[in-house]
C-alpha cells in the first residue's frame, strides 16, 4: 500500500474543518484509492490529508486527478497547500 500526504496551512479565513462529502467521494472514485483521512490541527494552523493507494502504479496514475481536486478544494476552503509527499506504507494496523 502507498500513501500521499498533503500538508495545508489554515487560518481564520479557512471556511471548513474537513473536505465535503462530494470531495471525499471524488477522491474515493479515483482507481486504486483505498481510503482517505483528514487531520485538522487543534493548536496549529495546519491540516493534513492522507490518501491510501493499492499500488505504487495507482498512486502515480492518480497524481493529476488528485492535484486537481486538491487545488480546487484548497481554493474553495481558503487553505494553502504547503507540501505533497508520497510514501510506502510499511505498517498498517487499526484496532476494531
N, C-alpha and C positions, 0 to 999 in steps of 0.2 A: 504494500500500500504506500501511497505517496501523499504529500500534503503541500498545500500552498497557504502561506501565512501572510496576510496583508495587515500592515500597521497604519492606523489613521490618527490624525490629530483632530480632536474635537474641541469645542469651545462653547461659549454662551449662545452663539448663533446656530449651533447644531440643532437640527429640527427633530431628530429621533434617536432613541437609545438602541435601536435594532433595525435591521432591514425589514421591509414589509413582507407579508406573506407572498406577494407576487414575485418579489425579488428572490426569495428563498426557492420558490417553485421554479423560476427560470434557471437558477444555478443547478438544482437537482435534476433538471431535464437535460443538462449537458451530458453527452455519452461518457460513461465511466465514472461519473460522480457518485460517491458513496455516502456523502453527508456534509453538513456544514455546522460550524459552531461560530457564534459571535460573542465576543467578550467585551464588555464595557467597563473601563476603569472607574473605580469608585472614588479614589482620591487623586486621580490623574486626569490629564486631558488627552488620554489615549484610548483607542479601542482596537481590537484585533478581530479579524475574521480568519477562520481556519476551514479550508475545504479539503476533503479527503477523496482520493482517486484510486481506482482499481490498479492501474499500471502506470509506469513512467510514460508510456506512449499516450495514454488517456490524459495525463497531466499536461504533456506537451501539446497535444491536439486541442486542449481546452483554453490555451493561453489567449487567443484572440477573443473568443466569446466572453471569457472571464474578465478580460481587460475592459471590454465594452460595458459589461454590467457594473463593474467596479467604478468606472469613471462616471457613468450615469448616476449611480447611487450616491457617490461622493458629492457630485454637484448638487443633486436634489436635496441631500441632507446637510449640506454645508459642512463637510468634513474635508480634510486634506489627506491625500494618500502620501504617507511618508516612505513606505518601503513595501516591496513584494518579494518574498523569498520562497524557494521550493526546497522540500526535504523528503528524504525517505523515512517512512515510519518504521522504526526498528522494534518498538514495543507498543502494544495496544491492549488495554485491559479495562473494562468497565464493570463495576460491581452492580449486580441486579438489586 
